[in-house]
């Protein structure tokens, strides 16, 4: 019996709960692996959830010098004037999603962000860039939720591949029948093939999907009603090809209406 109790105690001691850490020091060495940069003051461990908050002006670098897989990372920018946070050094890997939130500013990672879980962009007036993954076959395979602000991936494989990808939901916020803010997926460069299924939640006309070169949609586009328009190109001279299916989609609690699709 004593041996059994000892084994149970040993197993309980091995259980590690994820910590929630908040970045508090933009005046130090700016390294993730420095305990004094966090509250509570400890070095992040695998599975920990990080909140990186910045309300100043100018560009700040966050150095990911840890070779671990985090749980969830949230980047919060609250100053709309000339605010930018850049990630660099090691690839940022997560298992429970990534969030870019706040009220403006620019998030510019110089290293890849890969992993699973929902990738949320909910920053009014903000832009979230995503760089090319440095390792072949390493993509962000979770779902994308674009509520406010712009997601600007640098290459098609950042969003996913034919064999490994989530869905992309684009949400439009409105006042009456006029859009007041919306998520936007902005692509640039030629040869894009987007394999993600796209859920476009729009009940008023809005320009929510923009690209500067030819884009091939390989997945299914689920388009909700309300008389809205899926605007597929920044210029009528830039075509969008759809190799997948177009289907009406009615979010819970909404009535289905006729839709207009502009390619």
C-alpha positions in Angstrom: 0.0 0.0 0.0 2.8 2.4 0.9 4.5 1.6 -2.5 1.2 2.4 -4.3 0.9 5.8 -2.5 4.5 6.6 -3.3 3.8 5.9 -7.0 0.7 8.1 -7.0 2.5 10.9 -5.3 5.3 10.7 -7.9 2.9 10.7 -10.8 1.1 13.8 -9.4 4.4 15.5 -9.0 5.2 15.0 -12.7 2.0 16.7 -13.8 2.8 20.2 -15.2 0.1 22.7 -15.6 0.5 25.4 -18.3 1.3 28.9 -16.9 -0.2 32.2 -18.1 2.6 34.7 -18.5 2.3 38.4 -19.4 5.2 40.4 -21.0 6.0 43.4 -18.8 9.5 44.7 -19.8 10.1 46.5 -23.1 13.3 48.1 -21.7 15.3 45.0 -21.1 17.1 42.5 -23.4 13.7 41.7 -25.0 14.3 37.9 -24.9 11.6 35.4 -24.3 14.0 33.3 -22.2 14.7 36.1 -19.6 12.5 35.6 -16.5 12.4 39.2 -15.5 10.6 40.1 -18.7 7.6 38.2 -17.6 4.9 38.4 -14.9 5.2 36.2 -13.0 9.0 36.3 -13.3 9.8 32.9 -14.8 11.1 31.5 -18.0 8.3 30.2 -20.3 8.0 26.4 -20.5 6.5 24.2 -23.2 2.7 24.6 -23.3 2.7 28.0 -21.5 0.3 30.7 -22.7 1.8 34.1 -23.4 0.3 37.6 -23.6 2.6 40.2 -25.3 1.1 43.7 -24.7 2.4 46.9 -26.2 0.8 50.4 -26.1 3.8 52.5 -27.0 4.9 53.9 -30.3 7.6 52.9 -32.7 8.9 49.4 -33.4 9.8 46.8 -30.7 11.5 43.5 -31.3 10.5 40.4 -29.3 13.3 37.8 -29.5 12.1 34.2 -29.4 15.3 32.6 -28.1 13.5 29.5 -26.8 13.3 26.3 -28.8 9.9 25.1 -27.3 6.3 24.8 -28.4 4.0 27.2 -26.6 0.3 26.8 -25.9 -1.4 30.0 -27.0 0.2 33.4 -27.8 -1.8 36.7 -27.8 -0.3 39.9 -29.2 -2.2 43.0 -28.0 -1.5 46.4 -29.6 -3.6 49.4 -28.3 -1.9 52.4 -29.7 -3.1 53.2 -33.3 -0.2 55.6 -34.1 3.0 54.1 -35.4 2.9 50.9 -33.2 4.6 47.8 -34.4 5.9 44.6 -32.8 8.3 42.3 -34.6 9.2 38.7 -33.7 12.6 37.3 -34.6 15.1 34.5 -33.9 13.6 31.1 -33.6 10.4 29.8 -35.3 7.3 30.4 -33.1 5.3 27.2 -32.6 2.0 26.9 -30.9 -0.5 24.1 -30.1 -3.5 26.1 -29.0 -3.7 29.0 -31.4 -2.5 32.6 -31.9 -4.3 35.9 -31.5 -3.6 39.4 -32.8 -6.0 41.8 -31.1 -6.3 45.4 -30.1 -7.0 48.8 -31.8 -4.5 49.3 -34.6 -0.8 48.8 -35.1 1.3 46.3 -37.1 2.5 42.8 -36.1 5.4 41.8 -38.3 7.0 38.4 -37.4 10.3 37.9 -39.1 10.2 34.2 -38.3 7.5 31.6 -39.2 4.5 31.0 -36.9 3.4 27.4 -37.2 1.1 25.1 -35.4 -2.5 24.3 -34.7 -5.5 26.0 -33.0 -7.4 29.1 -34.2 -5.4 32.0 -35.6 -7.5 35.0 -34.7 -7.2 38.5 -36.2 -9.4 40.9 -34.3 -7.6 44.3 -34.4 -9.5 47.3 -35.8 -7.2 49.0 -38.3 -4.4 46.6 -37.6 -2.3 44.5 -40.0 -0.9 41.1 -39.2 1.8 39.8 -41.6 2.7 36.2 -41.9 6.2 35.3 -43.3 7.1 32.3 -45.4 7.8 29.2 -43.4 11.6 28.5 -43.4 11.1 24.8 -43.3 9.6 23.0 -46.2 6.2 21.5 -45.4 5.8 23.5 -42.1 2.5 25.4 -42.4 -0.1 26.8 -40.1 -2.7 24.1 -40.2 -5.3 25.5 -37.8 -8.4 27.6 -38.6 -8.2 31.3 -39.3 -10.8 33.8 -37.9 -10.7 37.3 -39.4 -13.0 39.6 -37.5 -11.3 43.0 -37.7 -8.1 44.0 -39.4 -6.1 42.5 -42.2 -4.2 39.3 -42.5 -1.4 39.5 -45.0 0.4 36.2 -45.6 3.6 36.4 -47.7 3.1 33.1 -49.5 0.4 30.7 -50.1 1.8 27.8 -48.1 1.6 29.9 -44.9 -2.2 29.4 -44.9 -1.9 25.6 -45.4 -1.3 23.0 -48.1 -3.5 20.7 -50.1 -3.0 17.9 -47.5 -2.9 20.1 -44.3 -5.1 23.1 -43.8 -8.0 24.6 -41.8 -10.8 26.9 -42.8 -10.8 30.7 -43.1 -13.8 32.6 -41.7 -14.2 36.3 -42.7 -16.6 38.3 -40.6 -18.2 41.7 -41.5 -19.4 44.0 -38.7 -22.1 46.4 -39.7 -24.2 49.3 -38.4 -27.6 49.0 -40.1 -26.8 48.0 -43.7 -23.4 49.6 -43.8 -20.2 47.8 -43.0 -18.2 49.5 -40.3 -15.3 47.0 -39.9 -14.4 43.7 -41.3 -11.8 41.0 -41.5 -9.7 41.1 -44.7 -7.4 38.6 -46.3 -4.9 40.4 -48.5 -2.7 38.4 -50.9 0.1 39.6 -53.2 2.3 37.8 -55.7 1.3 35.4 -58.4 0.6 31.7 -58.4 -1.6 31.6 -55.3 -3.6 28.5 -54.6 -5.7 28.6 -51.4 -6.8 25.2 -50.3 -8.6 26.4 -47.2 -12.4 26.4 -47.2 -13.6 30.0 -46.9 -16.6 31.0 -44.8 -17.7 34.5 -45.6 -20.1 35.9 -43.0 -21.4 39.1 -44.6 -24.9 40.6 -44.4 -24.0 43.8 -46.1 -21.8 44.8 -49.1 -18.1 45.0 -48.2 -14.7 44.5 -49.7 -13.2 41.7 -47.7 -11.1 39.6 -49.9 -8.4 41.4 -51.9 -5.6 40.2 -54.1 -3.3 41.9 -56.5 -2.5 38.9 -58.7 -4.3 35.8 -59.9 -5.6 33.6 -57.1 -7.0 30.0 -57.4 -9.5 29.0 -54.8 -9.2 25.2 -54.5 -11.5 24.7 -51.5 -15.2 25.5 -51.0 -16.4 29.0 -50.5 -19.4 29.1 -48.2 -21.1 32.4 -48.7 -23.8 33.7 -46.4 -26.7 35.9 -47.4 -28.3 39.2 -46.6 -27.8 40.6 -50.0 -24.1 40.9 -49.6 -21.4 40.7 -52.2 -18.3 38.6 -52.2 -15.8 40.9 -53.9 -13.0 38.9 -55.3 -10.5 41.3 -56.8 -9.0 44.7 -56.3 -9.3 45.3 -60.0 -11.6 44.0 -62.7 -8.6 43.1 -64.8 -7.3 40.7 -62.1 -9.2 37.4 -62.4 -9.9 35.0 -59.6 -10.3 31.3 -60.5 -12.5 29.0 -58.5 -11.7 25.3 -58.8 -13.8 24.4 -55.8 -17.4 24.8 -55.1 -19.5 27.8 -54.2 -22.2 27.2 -51.7 -24.7 29.3 -49.7 -24.1 29.2 -46.0 -26.5 30.4 -43.3 -24.9 31.1 -39.9 -27.1 30.1 -37.0 -29.9 32.6 -36.4 -29.8 34.3 -39.8 -32.2 34.0 -42.7 -31.0 32.9 -46.1 -31.0 35.5 -48.9 -29.9 35.7 -52.5 -26.2 36.3 -53.0 -24.1 38.0 -55.5 -20.6 36.7 -56.4 -18.1 38.9 -58.2 -15.0 37.1 -59.5 
